[in-house]
Amino acid sequence: MALARETHARADGARRGDSTRFQTSGNQGNGTGMTDATPIARVIRGGFEECLHLGHAVVARPDGVIAAFGDPWLTVLPRSACKMIQALPLVESGAADAFGLEPERLALACASHLGQEIHVSSIR
């Protein structure tokens, strides 16, 4: 929700010539309670910046951060965005093959769902 509000604020600011630096509220980050989000995508329509998407990203190895924009220490709750990554060990370990998981069942491990009958019936 915060990013959506900022997107609209940026579109309005672009018309006024305001700065392209933005603030988002964070639950950790740089210790100030506010962290700098970085523009990651702009939607241009008819020469007008319709919206701007802000974000934070980090590339890390076991020995540390190798690249980042925004706040690499910001705690986020990616929820559904990580489901595919969370399912990787199921495949890479061989467990999916060992248990004969069909693509439809493996898809459940990678998807958001509400546990409705259509979802649970295939795993019973």
Summary of the structure (lengths in Angstrom):
residues: 124
radius of gyration: 19.9
end to end distance: 37.0
largest distance: 60.1
contacts: 272
relative contact order: 0.12
helix: 38%
strand: 28%
